[in-house]
Amino acid sequence: MVLVVGADRIAEVMGLIEWNGWGQAVVVGRLVTRDEGMDRVVVEGLADKLWEMSCPSVVQCANDEFPKKNVAVLISGTGTNLQVIPHKNYKTREEFEMTLEFELDAAGVDLICLAGFMRILTPSFVQRWRGQLLNIHPSLLPAFKGMYGVRQALEAGVTIAGCTVHFVSEELDCGAIVTQEAVCVLPGDSEATLVERIKKAEHVAYPRQDLGGSGRECEA
């Protein structure tokens, strides 16, 4: 559980948590605005605190063997070189997802990564896999949600675009952000050329193991 409290009440709240026997309370960071003019905030210092809590020493972390996760990647397409489940064989999304969940459970999947998966998942599927369902979107969310993020970025005249890895929520492209990778929009860029550069950024962002993002800056 994460609580957001005023800086002047931290000691009081931590005392109440421990007094009630709810476990040990730890300060994990502070909320700061992500970018000027944006209403989204991030927890500054969270990544460092999680690292400190899970690995008290660098030597220990280097020697620890972290268990591997079973990852399923859901894509759309013909699937000529993958195992796929043809959604056209099912009358409803619910029927399709029942088969999909059966296969995921049978494979012991721990994490699902959507990669160009052009189907809207039902709220029940999203809730079933909450916290284990990732997506990558071709924009720097929360800007330019939906199918045509790159086109929207060009129409808005931005100089920096990119991609976002985020957890999937019931609301489209609104889940918690894991990491982002910035891409410069070049003079004369078309939707096709920008899409190709963002794809390269996606190949960097999706497998990234830290919680950071790109510090890339675009020259004027």
C-alpha positions as CSV (number, residue, x, y, z in Angstrom):
1,M,0.0,0.0,0.0
2,V,1.2,3.5,-0.9
3,L,0.1,6.5,1.1
4,V,0.5,10.1,0.0
5,V,0.8,12.5,3.0
6,G,2.0,16.0,3.7
7,A,5.7,16.3,4.6
8,D,4.7,17.7,8.0
9,R,2.7,14.5,8.9
10,I,5.1,11.8,7.9
11,A,6.2,10.9,11.4
12,E,2.6,10.9,12.7
13,V,1.4,8.6,9.9
14,M,4.3,6.2,10.2
15,G,3.7,6.0,14.0
16,L,0.0,5.2,13.4
17,I,0.8,2.4,10.9
18,E,3.2,0.7,13.3
19,W,1.0,1.2,16.3
20,N,-1.9,-0.5,14.6
21,G,0.3,-3.4,13.6
22,W,0.0,-2.8,9.9
23,G,3.6,-3.5,9.3
24,Q,6.7,-1.4,8.9
25,A,6.3,2.0,7.2
26,V,9.0,3.2,4.8
27,V,9.3,6.6,3.1
28,V,9.9,5.8,-0.6
29,G,10.2,9.3,-2.1
30,R,8.3,12.4,-2.8
31,L,5.8,13.5,-5.5
32,V,7.0,15.9,-8.1
33,T,5.5,17.1,-11.3
34,R,6.8,15.3,-14.4
35,D,7.1,18.2,-16.7
36,E,6.0,21.8,-16.6
37,G,2.4,22.2,-17.7
38,M,1.6,18.5,-17.3
39,D,-0.8,17.3,-14.6
40,R,1.0,13.9,-14.1
41,V,3.4,13.4,-11.2
42,V,6.1,10.9,-10.4
43,V,7.6,9.6,-7.2
44,E,11.1,11.0,-7.0
45,G,13.6,8.6,-5.4
46,L,11.4,5.6,-5.7
47,A,13.7,3.6,-7.9
48,D,16.7,4.2,-5.6
49,K,14.6,3.2,-2.5
50,L,13.4,0.0,-4.2
51,W,16.9,-0.9,-5.1
52,E,18.1,-0.2,-1.6
53,M,15.4,-2.3,0.0
54,S,15.8,-5.3,-2.4
55,C,19.6,-5.2,-2.5
56,P,21.3,-3.9,0.6
57,S,24.7,-4.1,-1.0
58,V,26.0,-4.0,-4.6
59,V,28.0,-7.2,-4.0
60,Q,24.9,-9.0,-2.9
61,C,23.0,-7.9,-5.9
62,A,25.8,-8.9,-8.2
63,N,25.8,-12.4,-6.7
64,D,22.1,-12.9,-6.5
65,E,20.5,-14.9,-9.3
66,F,17.1,-13.4,-9.9
67,P,14.4,-15.9,-11.0
68,K,13.4,-15.7,-14.7
69,K,9.9,-14.8,-15.6
70,N,7.7,-16.5,-18.2
71,V,6.8,-13.8,-20.6
72,A,4.0,-13.9,-23.2
73,V,4.1,-11.4,-26.1
74,L,0.7,-10.7,-27.8
75,I,0.9,-9.3,-31.3
76,S,-1.5,-8.9,-34.2
77,G,-0.9,-10.3,-37.6
78,T,-0.8,-13.6,-39.5
79,G,1.5,-15.3,-37.0
80,T,3.3,-17.4,-39.7
81,N,6.3,-18.0,-37.3
82,L,4.5,-17.9,-34.0
83,Q,1.8,-19.7,-32.0
84,V,-1.3,-17.6,-32.3
85,I,-4.9,-17.9,-31.5
86,P,-7.1,-16.7,-34.5
87,H,-9.7,-14.3,-32.9
88,K,-11.9,-14.7,-36.0
89,N,-12.7,-18.2,-34.8
90,Y,-14.6,-16.7,-31.9
91,K,-17.9,-14.8,-31.9
92,T,-17.2,-12.5,-29.0
93,R,-14.1,-10.9,-27.3
94,E,-15.1,-12.8,-24.1
95,E,-14.9,-16.2,-25.9
96,F,-11.5,-15.3,-27.5
97,E,-10.1,-14.2,-24.1
98,M,-11.3,-17.4,-22.4
99,T,-9.1,-19.4,-24.8
100,L,-6.3,-16.9,-24.5
101,E,-6.3,-17.1,-20.7
102,F,-6.4,-20.9,-20.8
103,E,-3.2,-20.9,-22.9
104,L,-1.5,-18.2,-20.7
105,D,-2.3,-20.1,-17.5
106,A,-1.1,-23.4,-19.1
107,A,2.2,-21.8,-20.0
108,G,2.6,-20.4,-16.5
109,V,2.9,-16.9,-17.8
110,D,4.1,-14.3,-15.3
111,L,4.1,-11.2,-17.5
112,I,2.2,-10.3,-20.7
113,C,3.7,-7.7,-23.1
114,L,1.5,-6.2,-25.8
115,A,3.4,-5.3,-29.0
116,G,1.2,-4.0,-31.8
117,F,-1.7,-6.0,-30.4
118,M,-4.6,-4.4,-32.2
119,R,-7.4,-5.5,-30.0
120,I,-9.1,-3.8,-27.1
121,L,-9.0,-6.1,-24.1
122,T,-12.1,-6.5,-21.9
123,P,-12.1,-4.9,-18.4
124,S,-12.3,-8.4,-16.8
125,F,-9.1,-9.5,-18.7
126,V,-7.3,-6.4,-17.7
127,Q,-8.3,-6.8,-14.0
128,R,-7.3,-10.5,-14.0
129,W,-3.8,-9.6,-15.2
130,R,-3.5,-6.2,-13.4
131,G,0.2,-5.5,-12.7
132,Q,1.3,-8.2,-15.1
133,L,0.2,-6.6,-18.4
134,L,2.4,-4.2,-20.2
135,N,2.0,-2.2,-23.4
136,I,4.2,0.0,-25.5
137,H,2.7,3.1,-27.1
138,P,4.3,5.3,-29.8
139,S,4.1,8.7,-28.0
140,L,5.3,10.2,-24.8
141,L,2.2,9.6,-22.7
142,P,0.0,11.2,-21.5
143,A,0.2,13.1,-24.8
144,F,-1.3,11.7,-28.0
145,K,-3.2,8.6,-26.8
146,G,-5.0,6.2,-29.2
147,M,-4.1,4.6,-32.5
148,Y,-2.6,7.6,-34.3
149,G,-0.1,8.9,-31.7
150,V,2.6,9.6,-34.3
151,R,0.2,11.5,-36.6
152,Q,-1.1,13.5,-33.7
153,A,2.5,14.5,-32.7
154,L,3.3,15.7,-36.2
155,E,0.0,17.6,-36.5
156,A,0.7,19.3,-33.1
157,G,4.1,20.4,-34.3
158,V,6.1,19.0,-31.4
159,T,9.9,18.7,-31.7
160,I,10.2,15.6,-29.5
161,A,8.2,12.4,-29.8
162,G,8.9,9.0,-28.6
163,C,7.5,5.9,-26.9
164,T,6.1,4.8,-23.6
165,V,6.1,1.5,-21.8
166,H,3.1,1.4,-19.4
167,F,0.9,-0.9,-17.4
168,V,-2.4,-1.6,-19.1
169,S,-5.5,-0.2,-17.3
170,E,-9.2,-0.3,-18.2
171,E,-8.9,3.2,-19.7
172,L,-7.0,3.4,-23.0
173,D,-3.3,4.4,-22.7
174,C,-3.8,5.6,-19.1
175,G,-1.9,3.0,-17.0
176,A,1.1,3.7,-14.8
177,I,4.2,4.6,-16.8
178,V,7.2,2.4,-16.5
179,T,9.7,4.1,-18.8
180,Q,9.9,6.3,-21.9
181,E,12.3,6.9,-24.7
182,A,12.5,10.2,-26.5
183,V,12.9,10.7,-30.3
184,C,13.7,13.9,-32.0
185,V,11.2,15.1,-34.7
186,L,13.3,16.2,-37.7
187,P,12.5,18.9,-40.2
188,G,10.7,17.2,-43.1
189,D,9.7,14.1,-41.1
190,S,6.7,12.2,-42.5
191,E,4.5,9.9,-40.4
192,A,6.4,6.9,-42.0
193,T,9.9,8.2,-41.2
194,L,9.0,9.1,-37.7
195,V,7.3,5.8,-37.1
196,E,10.5,3.9,-38.1
197,R,12.7,5.9,-35.7
198,I,10.2,5.4,-32.9
199,K,10.3,1.7,-33.6
200,K,14.0,1.7,-32.9
201,A,13.4,3.5,-29.7
202,E,10.8,0.9,-28.7
203,H,13.5,-1.8,-29.1
204,V,15.5,0.1,-26.5
205,A,12.7,0.9,-24.1
206,Y,10.8,-2.3,-23.9
207,P,13.6,-4.6,-22.6
208,R,15.0,-1.8,-20.3
209,Q,15.6,-3.1,-16.8
210,D,15.8,0.2,-14.9
211,L,13.0,2.7,-14.2
212,G,14.7,5.6,-16.0
213,G,14.2,7.0,-19.4
214,S,16.0,8.7,-22.2
215,G,17.8,11.9,-21.4
216,R,18.2,12.7,-25.1
217,E,17.9,16.3,-26.2
218,C,17.1,17.6,-29.7
219,E,19.3,20.3,-31.2
220,A,17.5,23.4,-32.5
